[in-house]
Amino acid sequence: MIGEFIFNLSKIFKNNIQISYILVLSIILSFFYYFSYSLIQRIKFNFLTYFIIFSPLFYFFIIVISKVGIRKEIVLFVFYLFYLTFLSNKSFNFEKNWKVILIFPFLLFNHEGAFFYLPYIFLPLLFLAKKKNLKIIFLQFCFVFLLSFAIELLLYFNKGTGDHTVAICESLSVYAPDKCDWWGPIAGLKTDISLVKGGSYFEGLSDLNIQKSIKSFFIFNQPFTYIGFIFYIVYSFLPIYVFFNYFKLKNLKLLSYYLFFTFLFSIPLFYVSEDWSRWFSIHFYLIAFNIFFLINNNLIILHKNTNFTNINSILLKKKFKTYFFILLFFYATSLHHHHFFFEDVKLEFTYLKIYKKLMNNN
């Protein structure tokens, strides 16, 4: 949907898609950072909230990880930030919530992968709702789920063919991405995901070779690839784990169960596409936004913990604060893992990778 809008807008700029793209992206990013600022401006920061912000899967993810760039999920983030702002309004009630949640199904026309993060729409409601509100929340969930599922089916059965891929690539002319007709989202239109689980990587292979490739996609004899990826995810989610060890939430057990459910709900996305780091990053964004939402609405409080107070006062003192932020910057940027999980992809040190590239260019 956004791509079609950018393409038609480019006609104003003499078919220059680059200008149109930069303009639209700048507007979307402006909303993203504006709503992000609105969400966190009232928070009294401590070393753990800073720790969350500097996670490798949060704001730094789109900067550090090569080839990720500004992906379509940025529209989902803008909507979710707006949604949390709406929920924080003093005049909010559950009847008004219909007006906002019904926007979500139409986000699928921009990126159908957003469907697998639908449970996050109802996560903050669990902490705002009272017993009398449970019926309307259930009705809202059922309606949004069914409408989203119907749109998802519509998109799947009308996703296009190889002819559409060729037509789109040709229409983009000199602005067509590299490998346009056999790699990436445009080429994905002609990919049979019921057979090829990993996207368009297996274009041109026989059915037997495709099946072997699918098998090797999920199970291959490279233990360090698995260990590296698991370490990267655990390392990136560490701030959230530590945060909930120091902060008290009335429904922490309910939150744990619900987050586990949201992850299970997103499993098909991991099965269909290999962009596993991206999918985990979206989870992190939405969880972090919820944490800031809970803090803003006084739904989460600090445990009475002398250890936390001492650590916080030391790290955020003027004498140590600069060093603390330098350490956080290295935490956010030192490890480098491609946005996809695939055979031969390894966890690397970002600065070592940069050094090697500079040496190779020289």
C-alpha positions as CSV (number, residue, x, y, z in Angstrom):
1,M,0.0,0.0,0.0
2,I,2.8,2.5,1.0
3,G,4.8,1.4,-2.1
4,E,1.9,2.1,-4.4
5,F,1.4,5.5,-2.8
6,I,5.1,6.4,-3.2
7,F,5.0,5.2,-6.8
8,N,2.0,7.5,-7.6
9,L,3.4,10.4,-5.7
10,S,6.6,10.2,-7.7
11,K,4.6,11.5,-10.8
12,I,4.6,14.9,-9.2
13,F,8.4,14.8,-9.1
14,K,8.7,13.8,-12.8
15,N,8.7,10.0,-11.9
16,N,11.6,10.4,-9.5
17,I,10.8,7.6,-7.0
18,Q,13.9,8.5,-4.8
19,I,12.5,11.9,-4.0
20,S,9.0,10.5,-3.4
21,Y,10.5,7.7,-1.2
22,I,12.6,10.1,0.9
23,L,9.6,12.5,1.4
24,V,7.2,9.7,2.5
25,L,9.8,8.0,4.7
26,S,10.8,11.2,6.4
27,I,7.1,12.0,7.2
28,I,6.6,8.4,8.7
29,L,9.9,8.6,10.7
30,S,8.9,12.1,12.0
31,F,5.7,10.6,13.4
32,F,7.7,7.6,14.8
33,Y,10.2,9.7,16.7
34,Y,7.5,12.2,17.8
35,F,5.3,9.5,19.3
36,S,8.4,7.8,20.8
37,Y,9.4,11.1,22.5
38,S,5.8,11.6,23.7
39,L,5.8,8.2,25.2
40,I,9.1,8.5,27.2
41,Q,9.3,12.2,28.0
42,R,7.4,11.8,31.3
43,I,9.5,8.9,32.5
44,K,12.0,9.4,35.3
45,F,14.9,7.5,33.8
46,N,17.1,5.1,35.7
47,F,19.9,2.9,34.5
48,L,17.5,0.1,33.6
49,T,15.3,2.2,31.3
50,Y,18.4,3.4,29.6
51,F,19.5,-0.2,29.3
52,I,16.3,-1.1,27.5
53,I,16.7,1.9,25.1
54,F,20.2,0.8,24.2
55,S,19.3,-2.9,23.4
56,P,20.7,-4.1,20.1
57,L,17.2,-5.0,19.0
58,F,15.7,-1.6,19.8
59,Y,16.4,1.8,18.2
60,F,20.0,0.9,17.2
61,F,18.8,-2.2,15.3
62,I,17.8,-0.3,12.1
63,I,21.2,1.5,12.2
64,V,23.7,-1.1,13.1
65,I,22.5,-4.2,11.2
66,S,23.3,-3.9,7.5
67,K,20.6,-4.3,5.0
68,V,17.8,-3.9,7.6
69,G,17.2,-0.2,7.0
70,I,13.8,1.3,7.6
71,R,11.4,-1.6,7.0
72,K,7.6,-1.7,6.7
73,E,7.1,-2.4,10.4
74,I,7.9,1.2,11.1
75,V,4.2,1.9,10.2
76,L,3.1,-0.7,12.8
77,F,5.3,1.1,15.4
78,V,3.8,4.5,14.5
79,F,0.3,3.0,14.9
80,Y,1.2,1.3,18.2
81,L,2.7,4.4,19.7
82,F,-0.3,6.4,18.7
83,Y,-2.5,3.7,20.2
84,L,-0.7,3.7,23.5
85,T,-1.0,7.5,23.6
86,F,-4.7,7.1,23.0
87,L,-5.0,4.6,25.9
88,S,-3.1,7.0,28.2
89,N,-5.7,9.8,27.6
90,K,-7.8,10.6,30.6
91,S,-11.0,10.5,28.5
92,F,-10.3,6.9,27.3
93,N,-13.0,4.4,27.6
94,F,-13.4,0.9,26.1
95,E,-16.3,2.0,23.8
96,K,-13.9,4.5,22.2
97,N,-11.3,1.8,21.7
98,W,-13.3,0.5,18.7
99,K,-12.3,3.6,16.7
100,V,-8.6,2.8,17.0
101,I,-8.3,-1.0,17.0
102,L,-10.2,-1.2,13.7
103,I,-7.3,0.6,12.0
104,F,-5.1,-2.4,12.7
105,P,-6.5,-4.8,10.1
106,F,-5.8,-2.3,7.4
107,L,-2.1,-2.2,8.3
108,L,-1.9,-5.6,6.7
109,F,-2.2,-4.0,3.3
110,N,1.2,-2.4,4.1
111,H,2.8,-5.5,5.6
112,E,0.9,-8.8,6.1
113,G,3.4,-9.8,8.8
114,A,1.8,-7.4,11.2
115,F,-0.9,-10.0,11.7
116,F,1.4,-12.1,13.8
117,Y,1.8,-9.3,16.3
118,L,-2.0,-8.7,16.8
119,P,-2.0,-9.9,20.4
120,Y,0.0,-6.8,21.4
121,I,-3.0,-4.7,20.6
122,F,-4.8,-6.1,23.6
123,L,-1.8,-6.4,25.9
124,P,-2.1,-2.9,27.5
125,L,-5.8,-3.5,28.0
126,L,-5.1,-6.3,30.4
127,F,-3.7,-3.7,32.8
128,L,-6.4,-1.1,32.3
129,A,-9.5,-3.4,32.3
130,K,-11.7,-4.2,35.2
131,K,-13.9,-7.2,35.4
132,K,-16.9,-5.4,33.9
133,N,-14.7,-4.6,30.8
134,L,-13.7,-8.1,29.9
135,K,-16.8,-8.8,27.7
136,I,-16.2,-5.8,25.4
137,I,-12.5,-6.6,25.2
138,F,-13.3,-10.2,24.2
139,L,-15.7,-8.9,21.5
140,Q,-13.1,-6.5,20.2
141,F,-10.5,-9.2,20.1
142,C,-12.8,-11.6,18.2
143,F,-13.9,-9.0,15.7
144,V,-10.4,-7.6,15.0
145,F,-8.9,-11.1,14.8
146,L,-11.6,-12.3,12.3
147,L,-11.4,-9.2,10.1
148,S,-7.5,-9.4,10.1
149,F,-7.6,-13.1,9.3
150,A,-10.0,-12.4,6.4
151,I,-7.7,-9.7,5.0
152,E,-4.7,-12.0,5.5
153,L,-6.5,-14.7,3.4
154,L,-7.5,-12.1,0.8
155,L,-3.9,-11.0,0.5
156,Y,-2.6,-14.6,0.3
157,F,-4.9,-15.7,-2.5
158,N,-4.3,-12.5,-4.4
159,K,-0.6,-12.2,-3.8
160,G,0.4,-12.2,-7.5
161,T,2.5,-14.3,-9.9
162,G,5.8,-14.2,-11.8
163,D,4.1,-12.0,-14.4
164,H,3.3,-9.4,-11.7
165,T,7.0,-9.5,-10.4
166,V,8.3,-8.8,-13.9
167,A,5.7,-6.1,-14.5
168,I,6.6,-4.3,-11.2
169,C,10.4,-4.6,-11.8
170,E,10.0,-3.2,-15.3
171,S,7.8,-0.3,-14.2
172,L,10.4,0.7,-11.6
173,S,12.9,1.1,-14.5
174,V,16.3,2.4,-13.1
175,Y,14.8,2.5,-9.6
176,A,14.3,-1.2,-9.4
177,P,16.2,-2.9,-6.6
178,D,19.1,-5.2,-7.4
179,K,18.0,-8.8,-8.1
180,C,14.4,-7.4,-8.4
181,D,13.0,-10.3,-10.3
182,W,14.4,-13.2,-8.2
183,W,15.2,-11.9,-4.7
184,G,13.4,-9.9,-2.1
185,P,9.8,-8.9,-1.5
186,I,8.8,-8.2,-5.1
187,A,10.2,-11.6,-6.2
188,G,8.3,-13.0,-3.3
189,L,5.0,-12.5,-5.2
190,K,5.9,-15.5,-7.3
191,T,7.1,-17.7,-4.4
192,D,4.9,-20.6,-3.4
193,I,5.4,-20.4,0.4
194,S,3.4,-23.6,0.9
195,L,6.5,-25.3,-0.7
196,V,9.3,-22.9,-0.2
197,K,9.3,-21.9,3.4
198,G,12.3,-19.6,3.3
199,G,11.3,-17.0,0.7
200,S,12.7,-16.8,-2.8
201,Y,16.2,-18.3,-2.1
202,F,15.4,-21.5,-4.0
203,E,14.3,-20.0,-7.3
204,G,15.2,-22.4,-10.2
205,L,15.8,-25.5,-8.1
206,S,14.1,-28.8,-8.7
207,D,11.4,-30.0,-6.2
208,L,13.8,-32.5,-4.7
209,N,16.5,-29.8,-4.2
210,I,13.9,-27.4,-2.8
211,Q,12.9,-30.0,-0.2
212,K,16.6,-30.6,0.7
213,S,17.1,-26.8,1.0
214,I,14.0,-26.4,3.2
215,K,15.3,-29.2,5.5
216,S,18.8,-27.6,5.6
217,F,17.2,-24.2,6.3
218,F,16.0,-25.4,9.7
219,I,18.5,-28.1,10.5
220,F,22.1,-27.9,9.5
221,N,25.3,-29.0,11.0
222,Q,26.6,-25.7,12.3
223,P,26.2,-25.6,16.0
224,F,28.0,-22.2,16.3
225,T,25.4,-20.6,14.0
226,Y,22.7,-21.7,16.4
227,I,24.7,-20.8,19.5
228,G,25.6,-17.4,18.1
229,F,22.0,-16.5,17.2
230,I,20.6,-17.7,20.6
231,F,23.3,-15.7,22.4
232,Y,22.5,-12.6,20.3
233,I,18.7,-12.8,21.2
234,V,19.3,-13.5,24.9
235,Y,21.9,-10.7,25.0
236,S,19.5,-8.3,23.4
237,F,16.5,-9.2,25.7
238,L,18.6,-9.1,28.8
239,P,17.5,-5.5,29.7
240,I,13.8,-6.6,29.9
241,Y,14.7,-9.6,32.1
242,V,16.7,-7.5,34.5
243,F,14.0,-4.8,34.5
244,F,11.3,-7.1,35.8
245,N,13.6,-8.4,38.5
246,Y,13.7,-4.9,40.0
247,F,10.2,-3.6,39.2
248,K,6.9,-4.9,40.6
249,L,3.9,-5.4,38.4
250,K,0.6,-6.5,39.9
251,N,-0.1,-8.9,37.0
252,L,3.5,-10.0,36.3
253,K,2.5,-13.7,36.0
254,L,-0.3,-12.8,33.6
255,L,2.1,-10.7,31.6
256,S,4.6,-13.6,31.4
257,Y,1.9,-16.0,30.1
258,Y,0.6,-13.4,27.7
259,L,4.0,-12.7,26.2
260,F,4.6,-16.4,25.8
261,F,1.3,-16.6,23.9
262,T,2.2,-13.6,21.7
263,F,5.5,-15.4,20.8
264,L,3.6,-18.6,19.9
265,F,1.2,-16.6,17.9
266,S,4.1,-15.3,15.8
267,I,5.7,-18.7,15.2
268,P,4.3,-19.1,11.7
269,L,6.1,-15.9,10.6
270,F,9.4,-17.5,11.6
271,Y,8.4,-20.6,9.6
272,V,7.6,-18.7,6.5
273,S,10.4,-16.2,6.4
274,E,14.0,-16.3,7.6
275,D,14.2,-12.7,8.9
276,W,14.4,-14.0,12.5
277,S,16.3,-11.0,13.9
278,R,13.7,-8.7,12.5
279,W,10.8,-10.6,14.0
280,F,12.5,-10.7,17.4
281,S,13.2,-7.0,17.1
282,I,9.5,-6.2,16.5
283,H,8.7,-8.2,19.7
284,F,11.3,-6.2,21.6
285,Y,9.9,-2.8,20.3
286,L,6.4,-3.7,21.3
287,I,7.3,-5.0,24.7
288,A,9.5,-2.0,25.4
289,F,6.7,0.4,24.4
290,N,4.4,-1.4,26.8
291,I,6.9,-1.1,29.6
292,F,7.1,2.7,29.1
293,F,3.3,2.8,28.9
294,L,3.0,1.0,32.2
295,I,5.5,3.3,33.8
296,N,3.7,6.4,32.5
297,N,0.4,5.1,33.9
298,N,1.8,4.2,37.3
299,L,1.0,0.5,36.7
300,I,4.5,-0.7,37.5
301,I,6.6,0.3,40.5
302,L,10.1,-0.3,41.8
303,H,10.7,-2.9,44.4
304,K,12.1,-1.5,47.6
305,N,15.7,-2.4,46.8
306,T,18.8,-0.8,48.2
307,N,21.0,-2.5,45.7
308,F,19.1,-0.9,42.8
309,T,19.3,2.6,44.5
310,N,23.0,2.3,45.0
311,I,23.7,1.1,41.4
312,N,21.5,3.8,40.0
313,S,23.0,6.6,42.0
314,I,26.6,5.6,41.0
315,L,26.0,5.1,37.3
316,L,24.0,8.3,36.8
317,K,26.2,10.5,38.8
318,K,27.8,13.3,36.8
319,K,31.2,11.7,37.3
320,F,30.3,8.3,35.8
321,K,27.3,9.1,33.6
322,T,29.5,9.7,30.5
323,Y,31.3,6.4,30.9
324,F,28.0,4.6,31.5
325,F,26.6,5.9,28.2
326,I,29.7,5.0,26.3
327,L,29.4,1.5,27.8
328,L,25.7,1.3,26.7
329,F,26.7,2.5,23.2
330,F,29.1,-0.4,22.9
331,Y,26.5,-2.8,24.3
332,A,24.1,-1.7,21.5
333,T,26.6,-1.7,18.7
334,S,29.4,-4.3,19.4
335,L,27.6,-7.4,18.1
336,H,26.5,-7.8,14.6
337,H,24.0,-10.5,13.3
338,H,22.3,-10.3,9.9
339,H,18.6,-9.7,10.0
340,F,18.1,-13.3,8.8
341,F,18.9,-16.7,10.3
342,F,20.4,-19.0,7.7
343,E,23.2,-21.4,7.1
344,D,26.7,-19.9,7.2
345,V,25.4,-16.7,8.9
346,K,27.5,-16.0,12.0
347,L,27.5,-13.7,14.9
348,E,30.3,-11.1,14.5
349,F,31.9,-8.2,16.2
350,T,30.6,-5.1,14.5
351,Y,33.9,-3.1,14.8
352,L,36.0,-6.0,13.6
353,K,33.7,-6.4,10.6
354,I,34.0,-2.7,9.8
355,Y,37.8,-2.9,10.1
356,K,38.0,-5.9,7.8
357,K,35.8,-4.1,5.2
358,L,38.1,-1.1,5.3
359,M,41.1,-3.2,4.9
360,N,39.6,-5.0,1.9
361,N,38.7,-1.7,0.3
362,N,42.2,-0.5,0.7
